[in-house]
Amino acid sequence: MKYWKYYLVALLVIVIDQLSKWAVHRYMPMGMPGEVPVFGDWFKLHYTLNPGMAFGVELPAPYGKVILTLFRLVAVTGISYYIYRLWKQHAPSGLLICISMILGGAIGNLVDSIFYGVLYNNAPFNAPTPWLHGQVIDMLFVDFPDGFFPASWPFVGGEIIPDFPIFNIADSCIFIGVVLILLFQNRFYSQHLEEAHPVAADDAAAAQARRDAEASELA
């Protein structure tokens, strides 16, 4: 698979993410009045704005948002280069697709930060400029029932069940990409090692075979 096709995966994520945010901004009232149930009461569309990072974490004003936006720009540049580097090293397609999803999600939220203060006029009221101060549009809401964790549960017993953060398509792709890499990291990176360093992989396999043989003799 040509390296540029992985960037197309990222582009697809960006397009879907931006279209969903445009539709929410265009057709949904913000907050509870515009809430739309999708699967009963536990999964809804809920239009809200996130002024900072994941879970609404913010850096101090007035330049914290600019610093965050510039950091995101550096991060997506690094991820873009990393995809090409891994492709040159014949990394598995599954790993590259996961990283492409992360790249697309990161760029999707970066677009919000750079442009939405101007396009959608959603910069905070105290922002020194609408550029680089746009708020991220979130809309996917998993609404857990209010209540308390059972008292018998360790660590969280008796605590209030927290509200699940509202997120968007970009966040979802980042999360899915990271989880898939964690779940399949042994497969991804062992395959990468074999393809990038076949001799070393063969040596490792031979060494493991010798150890297994020695263990069998001792048994």
C-alpha positions as CSV (number, residue, x, y, z in Angstrom):
1,M,0.0,0.0,0.0
2,K,1.5,3.4,-1.0
3,Y,2.3,5.7,1.8
4,W,-0.1,8.4,0.5
5,K,-3.0,6.1,0.9
6,Y,-2.6,6.3,4.7
7,Y,-2.9,10.0,4.5
8,L,-6.2,9.5,2.6
9,V,-7.4,7.5,5.7
10,A,-6.6,10.6,7.8
11,L,-8.3,12.8,5.3
12,L,-11.4,10.7,5.4
13,V,-11.5,11.0,9.2
14,I,-11.1,14.8,8.9
15,V,-14.0,15.1,6.3
16,I,-16.4,13.0,8.3
17,D,-15.5,14.8,11.5
18,Q,-15.9,18.3,10.0
19,L,-19.1,17.5,8.3
20,S,-20.6,16.1,11.5
21,K,-19.5,19.3,13.4
22,W,-20.9,21.5,10.7
23,A,-24.3,19.7,10.7
24,V,-24.5,19.9,14.5
25,H,-23.7,23.6,14.5
26,R,-26.1,24.3,11.6
27,Y,-29.1,22.2,12.7
28,M,-28.9,21.6,16.5
29,P,-29.6,24.1,19.3
30,M,-26.9,24.0,21.9
31,G,-27.4,22.1,25.2
32,M,-30.4,20.3,26.5
33,P,-33.0,21.9,24.2
34,G,-31.3,20.4,21.1
35,E,-30.5,17.0,22.6
36,V,-31.5,14.1,20.3
37,P,-31.8,10.5,21.6
38,V,-30.1,7.9,19.3
39,F,-30.2,4.7,21.3
40,G,-32.8,5.2,24.0
41,D,-31.6,7.4,26.9
42,W,-28.1,6.1,27.1
43,F,-26.6,7.5,23.8
44,K,-27.6,10.9,22.6
45,L,-26.5,13.8,20.4
46,H,-25.8,16.8,22.6
47,Y,-24.3,20.0,21.2
48,T,-21.6,21.4,23.4
49,L,-18.3,23.3,23.2
50,N,-15.0,22.3,24.6
51,P,-12.6,25.2,25.1
52,G,-9.6,23.1,26.0
53,M,-8.2,19.6,25.7
54,A,-9.7,16.3,26.4
55,F,-12.3,16.3,29.3
56,G,-12.4,20.1,29.1
57,V,-8.9,20.7,30.6
58,E,-7.7,24.2,29.9
59,L,-4.4,26.0,30.0
60,P,-4.3,29.5,31.7
61,A,-5.6,32.4,29.7
62,P,-4.9,34.5,27.7
63,Y,-2.4,32.6,25.8
64,G,-3.0,29.0,27.0
65,K,-5.2,28.3,24.0
66,V,-2.6,29.5,21.6
67,I,0.1,27.4,23.2
68,L,-2.3,24.4,23.0
69,T,-3.1,25.0,19.4
70,L,0.6,25.4,18.4
71,F,1.4,22.2,20.4
72,R,-1.3,20.3,18.4
73,L,0.2,21.7,15.2
74,V,3.6,20.4,16.1
75,A,2.1,17.0,17.1
76,V,0.3,16.5,13.8
77,T,3.4,17.4,11.9
78,G,5.4,14.8,13.9
79,I,2.7,12.1,13.4
80,S,2.6,12.8,9.7
81,Y,6.3,12.3,9.4
82,Y,6.2,9.2,11.7
83,I,3.7,7.5,9.3
84,Y,6.0,8.0,6.4
85,R,9.0,6.8,8.4
86,L,7.1,3.6,9.5
87,W,6.1,3.0,5.9
88,K,9.7,3.2,4.8
89,Q,10.5,0.6,7.4
90,H,7.8,-1.7,6.0
91,A,5.6,-1.4,9.2
92,P,2.3,-3.4,9.2
93,S,-0.6,-1.8,7.4
94,G,-2.8,-2.3,10.5
95,L,-0.4,-0.2,12.6
96,L,-0.2,2.6,9.9
97,I,-4.0,2.7,9.6
98,C,-4.3,3.1,13.4
99,I,-1.8,6.0,13.4
100,S,-3.6,7.5,10.4
101,M,-6.8,7.5,12.4
102,I,-5.0,9.3,15.3
103,L,-3.6,11.8,12.8
104,G,-7.0,12.5,11.3
105,G,-8.6,12.9,14.7
106,A,-5.8,15.3,15.8
107,I,-6.1,17.4,12.7
108,G,-9.9,17.5,13.0
109,N,-9.7,19.1,16.5
110,L,-6.9,21.3,15.3
111,V,-9.1,22.7,12.6
112,D,-11.6,23.7,15.3
113,S,-9.0,25.4,17.4
114,I,-7.6,27.4,14.5
115,F,-10.7,28.4,12.5
116,Y,-13.9,28.0,14.5
117,G,-13.5,31.2,16.4
118,V,-13.9,32.9,13.1
119,L,-16.1,30.5,11.1
120,Y,-18.6,29.9,13.9
121,N,-17.8,32.8,16.2
122,N,-17.4,30.5,19.2
123,A,-14.2,31.9,20.7
124,P,-14.4,32.6,24.4
125,F,-15.5,36.1,25.2
126,N,-12.1,37.0,26.7
127,A,-10.1,35.7,23.8
128,P,-7.6,38.2,22.5
129,T,-8.3,37.1,18.9
130,P,-10.8,34.6,17.4
131,W,-8.0,33.0,15.4
132,L,-6.4,30.0,17.3
133,H,-9.1,30.3,20.0
134,G,-11.9,28.3,18.5
135,Q,-13.7,25.9,20.7
136,V,-14.0,22.2,19.7
137,I,-17.6,21.1,18.9
138,D,-18.6,17.9,20.7
139,M,-21.8,16.0,20.3
140,L,-21.6,12.3,21.1
141,F,-23.0,11.7,24.6
142,V,-23.0,8.4,26.5
143,D,-25.4,9.2,29.3
144,F,-24.8,6.9,32.2
145,P,-27.6,6.8,34.8
146,D,-27.1,9.0,37.9
147,G,-26.3,7.2,41.1
148,F,-23.5,5.7,43.2
149,F,-21.1,2.8,42.7
150,P,-21.9,-0.2,44.9
151,A,-20.3,0.2,48.3
152,S,-18.6,-3.2,47.9
153,W,-16.6,-2.1,44.9
154,P,-12.9,-1.4,45.6
155,F,-11.6,2.2,45.3
156,V,-14.8,3.7,43.9
157,G,-17.4,2.1,46.2
158,G,-20.0,4.7,47.4
159,E,-18.7,7.3,45.0
160,I,-21.0,9.2,42.6
161,I,-21.0,7.8,39.0
162,P,-19.4,10.6,37.0
163,D,-20.9,11.9,33.8
164,F,-19.2,10.5,30.7
165,P,-17.5,13.2,28.7
166,I,-19.1,14.4,25.6
167,F,-16.9,13.8,22.6
168,N,-16.8,13.9,18.8
169,I,-15.8,11.8,15.7
170,A,-12.2,13.1,15.9
171,D,-11.9,12.0,19.6
172,S,-13.4,8.6,18.8
173,C,-10.9,7.9,16.0
174,I,-8.0,8.9,18.3
175,F,-9.3,6.7,21.0
176,I,-10.0,3.7,18.7
177,G,-6.5,4.1,17.1
178,V,-4.8,4.1,20.5
179,V,-6.8,1.2,21.8
180,L,-6.2,-1.0,18.7
181,I,-2.4,-0.3,19.0
182,L,-2.4,-1.3,22.6
183,L,-4.4,-4.4,22.0
184,F,-2.4,-5.6,19.0
185,Q,1.0,-4.1,19.8
186,N,2.7,-7.5,20.1
187,R,1.5,-8.5,16.6
188,F,2.2,-5.1,15.1
189,Y,5.7,-4.6,16.4
190,S,6.8,-8.3,16.2
191,Q,5.8,-8.2,12.5
192,H,7.5,-4.9,12.1
193,L,10.7,-6.4,13.6
194,E,10.6,-9.3,11.3
195,E,10.1,-7.2,8.2
196,A,12.6,-4.5,9.1
197,H,15.3,-6.8,10.6
198,P,14.7,-10.3,9.3
199,V,18.1,-11.5,10.3
200,A,17.7,-10.3,13.9
201,A,14.2,-11.9,14.0
202,D,15.6,-15.2,12.8
203,D,18.4,-15.0,15.4
204,A,15.8,-14.4,18.1
205,A,13.7,-17.3,16.9
206,A,16.7,-19.6,16.8
207,A,17.7,-18.5,20.3
208,Q,14.2,-19.2,21.6
209,A,14.2,-22.7,19.9
210,R,17.5,-23.5,21.7
211,R,16.1,-22.4,25.0
212,D,13.0,-24.6,24.5
213,A,15.2,-27.5,23.6
214,E,17.3,-27.1,26.7
215,A,14.2,-26.8,28.9
216,S,12.9,-30.1,27.3
217,E,16.1,-31.9,28.1
218,L,16.1,-30.7,31.7
219,A,12.5,-31.9,32.1
